[in-house]
Amino acid sequence: MSGRAIFAGLDMDFPRGKITAIMGPSGTGKTTLLRLITGQIQADRGSVRVAGEDMRSLKRDDLYALRRRMGMLFQNGALLTDLSVFENVAFPLREHTDLPERLIRELVLTKLQAVGLRGAAGLMPSELSGGMGRRVALARAIVMDPEILIYDEPFVGLDPISLGVILRLIRRLNDTLGLTSIVVSHDVREISTVADNVFLLSGGLVVARGTPSDLQANSTEVVRQFIGGLADGPVPFHYPAPDYFGELLARGEGS
Amino acid sequence: MKVIRELWRSLIDALTGLGAVTRFLLRLTAVSPGALLRFDLIVAQIFNSGALSLVIIMLAGLFVGMVLGLQGFSLLQRFGSEEALGEASAIGLVRELGPVITALLFAGRAGTALASELGLMRATDQLSAMEMMAVDPIKRVVVPRFLGGVIAMPLLAAIFSLIGIYGAQLIGVQVMGVDSGSFWSQMRDGVGLVDIREGVVKSLIFGIACSLIAVYEGYYAIPTAAGVGRATTRTVVTSAVVVLFLDYLLTSAFL
């Protein structure tokens, strides 16, 4: 506990059935926000409600029951490295259900088909490319048919083709499965093409909210800096430091 | 003054660590009955910790036994009682060398593997992913590894002692010419159930200690390359010290 407040006066809502994007510069607390929503950490003050449940009042078993209704795609996929692609996708089914093997096989292959990787079912995670790994993780995240799907930086480090595939999958899964999707990303252009709503966070506050086109039209300085990718602005390029010349000179004298 | 403060702080740190490990052990114990229902997971870990350590255990057992045969023969010959070689080496192996050396080798071979595997699972978000899939990583990952180690250790120690006795026989009887009949019959008369019980109890307790240290260090490793490396090193160092300390306590309790 450093005692520093990460968020203050944050008020966000994620409507059912929509894709909501959370954007913002690095270090602004986006991942922390996801961990609050999923109950991995608890807020010191204020409340987080997911599907009507207050995350703080939930007991461990209730939290786990709620998590079965959520799917999460981690930044690096987080596939279990000792299990094959098939077994990774089957993992939640085997842990939570007593379905017969034949049905598990069918469900897993259906989900893998949905992400285009049915042919890779027998591979190990180490044999997959980054984009493929993330698609397998996506298949795993939807195998229990969740109501809420959370993506933590789904586009980082992907080539344009994989990125396009993931982007289309986010939209298609949301529409066909009737999901509520939350996407954390700082890829402005990409996410604007699929999101219904966007929150722009900076310094622990929501600095802008609305549809992607609202954001494009927004003329506040911080939004312009983020959308336009400008190095300096309200979000400083430099980490706080003493005066540059002063420090250089001081070092010169010391040596 | 400063020295006292430092000493005080390291004492507090050590006690805090001991408390944390104890709490972790209680948590593992609480989850263990449930984990026992899925014995297939434990069997896989007995294979990982036990079967894969067999080669090093058997080789070490053979050499230790051979050295015992050589040293024991030269010592006993001074008193003209080489026939007692069988009894002497068997008691030394079953009560002391078997459990202790097996535990030290186990910490080096299986303990490090456990710690680095868990540490890397933490670093690559695999444990968080399990939590997000409403699967308790303690129950699914940690406890099977812990119990696998606890079960494997007495078996490994028994194999070590067995091979060790063969090694002592190889040198004592085959090379040095001790009478084969008296070697075996003195061993049979001299080694009682008490000796075997001491060996089994020791190796069980060492199994609990080594497995606990390995899974604790791995589970709480700092999720970086350096952090996982440090967890692995600490596993070996702590296990070795704890095993030798416990060995003294147990030996004095059994005498």
Boltz contact constraints between the chains, C-beta under 6 A:
constraints:
  - contact:
      token1: [A, 64]
      token2: [B, 134]
      max_distance: 6.0
  - contact:
      token1: [A, 67]
      token2: [B, 134]
      max_distance: 6.0
  - contact:
      token1: [A, 68]
      token2: [B, 134]
      max_distance: 6.0
  - contact:
      token1: [A, 72]
      token2: [B, 132]
      max_distance: 6.0
  - contact:
      token1: [A, 74]
      token2: [B, 125]
      max_distance: 6.0
  - contact:
      token1: [A, 74]
      token2: [B, 129]
      max_distance: 6.0
  - contact:
      token1: [A, 78]
      token2: [B, 125]
      max_distance: 6.0
  - contact:
      token1: [A, 78]
      token2: [B, 126]
      max_distance: 6.0
  - contact:
      token1: [A, 78]
      token2: [B, 129]
      max_distance: 6.0
  - contact:
      token1: [A, 80]
      token2: [B, 126]
      max_distance: 6.0
  - contact:
      token1: [A, 92]
      token2: [B, 133]
      max_distance: 6.0
  - contact:
      token1: [A, 95]
      token2: [B, 135]
      max_distance: 6.0
